[in-house]
Amino acid sequence: MSKETIENIASQVTLPELLKRMTDLGGSDLHLTTNSAPQVRVHGHLRPLDGFAPMTPADTKRLAYSVLTDAQKHRFEENLELDFSFGLKGMSRFRANLFNQKGAVGAVFRAIPYEIKTFEALGLPPVVSDLCNKPRGLILVTGPTGSGKSTTLAAMIDKINSERHDHILTIEDPIEFLHNHKSCVVNQREVAADTHSFASALRTALRQDPDIVLVGEMRDLETIEMALRIAETGHLTFATLHTNSAYSTINRIIDVFPASQQAQVRTQLSLVLEGIMCQALLPKSSGDGRCMALEILVPNSAIRNLIREDKIHQIYSMMQTGQDKFGMQTFNQSLATLVHKKQITIEAAMQRTSNADELKELLERGSGLNQSYGGGPKPGMPANGHASPYAQGRPIGQRPPAR
């Protein structure tokens, strides 16, 4: 194929055609930027699409603008960046971010399946189902960008939508997964389209008679404060944060507030927190896709006291020993379980852990892992719940540093 032909393809291809190429490859994201061919992320790695020359500023602008409304074009040109979502019939929904770089338009499009995945497909443990049955409180799903937080939350909301008779209110930027009315009434509000901000939507949320409220992201003090208040007034509240562990999530929430308010916030959080799920996606050992590693904190009375007393650094050791009775697990325990199930390689686990010595010890003591992944006695653990001899030693690994 000649250079001229390749350049003509780049100037004539449509965005739906590029998105179709991405989904056919099993990709998650499409990247459009100048001086580069279109690139797709497949199983976590970027690769250029074959047969395309580097795009010009005119190419990227034409492709990005092709799915914008006039109002969205105006917002983008005024703010120089834009978040939005859209659907292509018979293909998928997509979340998009447009931005400017070096004076030209760039864009990233992420695929969002129309079909919401089940707990079984995601490998979520039974304790997550228990969290969905909570009548009230705050449940946080955290992790880095691209770790599947939206997918996990969609599965949890869909379960509630199928089993309860409540009003679900979501506030998102943008709306990603679409929830039809099942057993519940579901209202989904998009920032900039249906409301001005997370904070303004949350200020009026209680007047809309919700039972369950989903906050797409707790970005600032006011949003966090409102989410805590909604949970405190007897509503089941879901939210996300970009944190990598349960204890760092608690610290992040508290540290957002001025020192004069932190004692009050610790008390609030100790009362309303019902669960923290910190997740990451790792490449499967088979090379076919990725699987989820998941840290889970389910507060008991002792953990609630530690939050209230500002002893957050002591929570980790309770999570290490809270797997059987409460369904808790540390990120390293999850990694070790995935290695022993041969779902990921030891090398992949070691690249993701923040405490390699602890993970090595867990892998060497494989009998100490909960192979059922979230509840039920460990192999060698009697039904009466008393630990077998291998569990009588010191706690595994080091605690996180004190604040």
Buried (B, 14 or more C-beta within 10 A) or exposed (E): EEEEEBBEBBEEBEBBEBBBBBBEBEBBBBBBBBEBBBBBBBBEEEEEBEBBBBBBBEBBBBBBBEBBEEEBBEBBEEEEEBBBBBEBEEBBBBBBBBBEEEEBBBBBBBBBEEEBBEBEEBBBBEBBBBBBEBEBBBBBBBBEEBBBBBBBBBBBBBBBBEBBEBBBBBBBBBBBBBBEEBEBBBBBBBBBBEBEBBBBBBBEBBEEEBBBBBBBBBBEBBBBBBBBBBBBEEBBBBBBBBBBBBBBBBBBBBEBBEEEBBEEBBEBBBBBBBBBBBBBBBBBBEEEEBBBBBBBBBBEEEBBEBBBEBEBBBBBBBBBBBBBEBBBBBBBBBBBBBBBBEBBBBEBBBEBBEBEEBBBBBBEBEBBBBEBBBBBBBEEBEEEEEBBEEBEEEEBBEBBEEE
